[in-house]
């Protein structure tokens, strides 16, 4: 549904129900909105009570609110450089009574600038592009979500610094950046687990979920893929639908 514009936003806001109605998420009616990627990122977090998690680039809190619903005893922090979106994430945290604190800041300034102790988990859905010539200019409301001004390396560096030794990093990104992700995260992390996200069984993966463990040394694991759609006419496969409804997870 559409709700009245909020004081800190100049556009209308829509409210969506996620995880079968367990999460209420308010986000701009126009521009970038959390969708499948945020749902899959949240489903990949298998946190324990008392563990701490930070999301780099949390937007309006789409992934964080779903993590809070799935893992209500984790302590969550979101970092977002867009002040209006950060305020909307705070409103969503209040709306959902989620144990989440939202910090306004930029990944490019580094984790140390936050003056926070290392986390057990650091997650992100980084902007998919870092070359403005690689795509047609996105709408202004989507630019920050699509374009990594400081490159993918700034995001992986932040995540590596944000977790303790043995801590877990989870990223969802374009499948064709998998080699870059492994190389960049491999500076101080290992024990990689990779899951391809395929639109159909007979089509290549368009997304990958990658988990890395800081200072981990176990061999890389290539996990069974997740298929989002079939040819039956249903919107999603039963497996994908169960994740979107919060009835299943994507553990590593």
Secondary structure as the mmCIF struct_conf table of DSSP 4:
data_model
#
loop_
_struct_conf.conf_type_id
_struct_conf.id
_struct_conf.beg_label_comp_id
_struct_conf.beg_label_asym_id
_struct_conf.beg_label_seq_id
_struct_conf.end_label_comp_id
_struct_conf.end_label_asym_id
_struct_conf.end_label_seq_id
STRN STRN1 UNK A 2 UNK A 3
HELX_LH_PP_P HELX_LH_PP_P1 UNK A 4 UNK A 6
TURN_TY1_P TURN_TY1_P1 UNK A 7 UNK A 8
BEND BEND1 UNK A 10 UNK A 11
STRN STRN2 UNK A 13 UNK A 18
HELX_RH_3T_P HELX_RH_3T_P1 UNK A 19 UNK A 21
TURN_TY1_P TURN_TY1_P2 UNK A 22 UNK A 22
STRN STRN3 UNK A 23 UNK A 28
BEND BEND2 UNK A 29 UNK A 31
HELX_RH_AL_P HELX_RH_AL_P1 UNK A 36 UNK A 43
TURN_TY1_P TURN_TY1_P3 UNK A 44 UNK A 44
TURN_TY1_P TURN_TY1_P4 UNK A 49 UNK A 50
STRN STRN4 UNK A 52 UNK A 56
BEND BEND3 UNK A 57 UNK A 57
TURN_TY1_P TURN_TY1_P5 UNK A 59 UNK A 61
HELX_RH_AL_P HELX_RH_AL_P2 UNK A 62 UNK A 70
TURN_TY1_P TURN_TY1_P6 UNK A 72 UNK A 73
BEND BEND4 UNK A 74 UNK A 74
STRN STRN5 UNK A 75 UNK A 80
BEND BEND5 UNK A 81 UNK A 81
HELX_RH_AL_P HELX_RH_AL_P3 UNK A 83 UNK A 95
TURN_TY1_P TURN_TY1_P7 UNK A 96 UNK A 97
STRN STRN6 UNK A 100 UNK A 104
HELX_RH_3T_P HELX_RH_3T_P2 UNK A 107 UNK A 109
HELX_RH_3T_P HELX_RH_3T_P3 UNK A 111 UNK A 114
HELX_LH_PP_P HELX_LH_PP_P2 UNK A 117 UNK A 118
STRN STRN7 UNK A 119 UNK A 124
BEND BEND6 UNK A 128 UNK A 128
STRN STRN8 UNK A 129 UNK A 129
BEND BEND7 UNK A 130 UNK A 130
HELX_RH_3T_P HELX_RH_3T_P4 UNK A 132 UNK A 134
BEND BEND8 UNK A 135 UNK A 135
HELX_LH_PP_P HELX_LH_PP_P3 UNK A 136 UNK A 139
HELX_RH_3T_P HELX_RH_3T_P5 UNK A 140 UNK A 142
HELX_RH_AL_P HELX_RH_AL_P4 UNK A 143 UNK A 146
STRN STRN9 UNK A 147 UNK A 147
TURN_TY1_P TURN_TY1_P8 UNK A 149 UNK A 150
HELX_RH_AL_P HELX_RH_AL_P5 UNK A 151 UNK A 162
STRN STRN10 UNK A 163 UNK A 174
HELX_RH_3T_P HELX_RH_3T_P6 UNK A 175 UNK A 177
HELX_RH_AL_P HELX_RH_AL_P6 UNK A 178 UNK A 185
TURN_TY1_P TURN_TY1_P9 UNK A 186 UNK A 188
STRN STRN11 UNK A 189 UNK A 198
BEND BEND9 UNK A 199 UNK A 200
TURN_TY1_P TURN_TY1_P10 UNK A 201 UNK A 202
BEND BEND10 UNK A 203 UNK A 203
STRN STRN12 UNK A 205 UNK A 214
TURN_TY1_P TURN_TY1_P11 UNK A 215 UNK A 215
BEND BEND11 UNK A 218 UNK A 218
HELX_LH_PP_P HELX_LH_PP_P4 UNK A 219 UNK A 220
STRN STRN13 UNK A 221 UNK A 222
HELX_LH_PP_P HELX_LH_PP_P5 UNK A 223 UNK A 225
STRN STRN14 UNK A 226 UNK A 227
TURN_TY1_P TURN_TY1_P12 UNK A 231 UNK A 232
BEND BEND12 UNK A 233 UNK A 233
BEND BEND13 UNK A 235 UNK A 236
HELX_RH_AL_P HELX_RH_AL_P7 UNK A 238 UNK A 244
TURN_TY1_P TURN_TY1_P13 UNK A 245 UNK A 246
BEND BEND14 UNK A 247 UNK A 247
#
